[in-house]
């Protein structure tokens, strides 16, 4: 257990650093795009990138997890998956290039066709890089992810920023995405992750059995975070997609930087606990507790600073209420992500698929009804679909026998609740003395953000000693952070 705890701690820290750099660069790109692009331009490139994101999952179908779970020769498994994923990526790239005009027309955005071509070309490269990530996840070797993951992201972000500043417009992001994809597998080879393409029938059979259940769930999962774009495009147009995407990108940051990091570390931990018949519920409770404390503070600050989105330009003012609502969606999604990892590790992939499919149906139906009425109704539909799934996912955890006690979860909410009260007091005080009269002031926004984060951290550190202990355990590579 001590070795597992130390590996989890190191993995959390390294993966957190990787995500801080790679996703932080994406956040910088979001700010630059909002400053240089119009709503329509951002909407067009968002549609193209969302299609590429779906393609990335289709070419993998959740199979990279097999590299972590398999008891076969990991090299044979990785080589087989490499061959299959890259081949599918090539097919999808050809479809994207040859069918770009038709796809763009179906989305109601014909101008997006050349952007679809550029992003489609990235798919074979992301397939190769994805297998490399799976190999590193098997051993919790997240340190080596720094160069291929963070390095490629920073390089792609730099290309996007330079091109956007030069007036290239929506093509800046598409080219940046392609550069990131091409660099990732080559940088992976540089850090020593060399995968020889091969075909092992037994490995392929094992991967196929995993794909049969987890693959559809992976596709459903990526649709959940991209399906709103084509629905909005057809109902409201590309400019509405641009406004919505800015709010979505901001609300997405805590999920991708925190929930995904904890989930990536939690899954192999849960898997190993399952293999040795050790109790998973304590680990599930610890990861959920940390998640609520960290992302709860992030989303709270985002809501309180939502009015200041106009520092990027007054044209983004309609995105303010959308951002507030999507923060509720993001928090719910973060919790679902953490619980889904436990459900999958508990050998309940069919439950995971059922939960994800239910979420997708609720979201698609809700958006189809709400989108014609505007962006705010659409955001309400998106947040509601995630929130409704929380109690259902909790009962699934209980059914799988990995749910922590309700009392533990209730105590996990005390720190974030106290921190929220402290931040509300600071925000009200700032408003009372007139500091918030000009939401377009960047210095005021930055100052208030620092004050809110400091207040939240201070209150939580006093009220929630358990969360502080968990965090210290991770920082010191101590096993108590998992076993406690």
C-alpha positions, 0 to 999 in steps of 0.5 A: 500500500505504501508503494501504491500511495507514493506512486499515486502521490508522485503521479498526481503531482507530475500529472498536475504539473503537466496539465497545468502547463498544457491546459494553462496554455490552452487557457492562454489561447482562449484569452487570445482568441477572444481578444482577436477573433469575432464571435463567428470566427471562434464559432467556426473553428470551435465546430471544426475542433469539436469534430476532431475531438470526436474523431480522436475518441472514435479512433481509440474507443477507450482502448488505451485503458487496456494497456493499464489493465492487461496482464499480457505482455504490455509491449504486444498490447501497445503495439497491437493497439497502435496499429489499430488506432493509427489505421482508424485515424488515417481512415477518419482523416481521409473522410474529414478531408474529402467530406469537409464540404458536406459535413460543414453544410450539415452543421449549417456552417459552410465556411467551416469546411477548410477548418475541418480539413486542417483538424482532420489531418491531426487524427493519425498523429493523436492516435499514435500519441494516445497509445504512448500516453497509455503506456505511461499511465500503466506505470504511473510514469507521468513525469515523462508526459511533460515533454510530449504532452505539455511541450506539444501543447505549448508549441501549438499554443505559441503557433496559435497566438502568433497567427492570431496576433498576425490577423490569420483569424480562425485558421490560427487555432486549426493550425495550432491544433495540427502542430500540437498533434504532429509534435506529440508522438515525435516528442514521445519517442524522444523521451523513450516511449517507442512502440513497435507496430505489431498485431497480436491476435490474443491482445486484439481479442482482449482489446476488442472485448474491452471496446465492446462495452467501454468503447461506446461509453467513450464515444458517448463521453466525448459527445457529451462535451461536444454535442451542444456545438452542432445543435447550437450552430443549427439553431442559432448560428456560428456567432452563438457558438462562439459566445457559448464556446468562450463560456464553455472553455472557461468552465471546462478548465477546472474539469480538465486540469483537476478532475481529469488529473485526479481521475487519471491517477485514481483509476490505476489506484482503484484497479490495483486495490480491486486486484488485491481485494482491498477496500476502494471506498476510502480511496473514492472518498478521499479523491472525491473530497479533494475534488470538491475542495479544489474545483469547488473553489475554482467554480466559486471564483469563476461565478463571482468574477463572471461579469469581468469576462468583458475585459476581453471585449464588450462583445462577450457580455452575453456570455456572462449568464452562460458562464455562471450556469456552466460553472454548475454544469462543470462542478457536477461533471467533475464529481461524475468523472470521479465516480465514473472512474471508480465504477469502471475500476469496480468492473461495472463498465456496463453501468458506466455506459448506461449512465453516460448514455442516459446523460447524453439523451437528457442533454441532446433532448434538453438542448434540442428543446431549449436552444431555439430560445437562446443561449441561457436556456441552452446552458440551463439544459446542459447544467440540469442534465449533469445535476440530475445524474448525480444521485443516479451515479451515487446509487451506482457507486453503492451498488458496486460496493465502492461508495464512501459513507454519506457522512463522509461526503457530507463532511466533505462539503463543509469546507467548500461551503464555509469558503463560499461564505467567506468569498461572498462576504469579500465580493459584497464588500468590494461591491459596497465600496464601489470597486466593482463598478467597472467590470471591464477593468483588468486590474480590478478583476485580477485583484478581486480574483487573488483576494477571493482565492486567498479567502477561500484557501484560508477558510478551507484550511481552517475548517477542513483539516482532513482536506489539508491532511490529504493534500499534505500527504500527496505533496510528501508522497505519503501513502496515508493520502490514499489509505486513510 
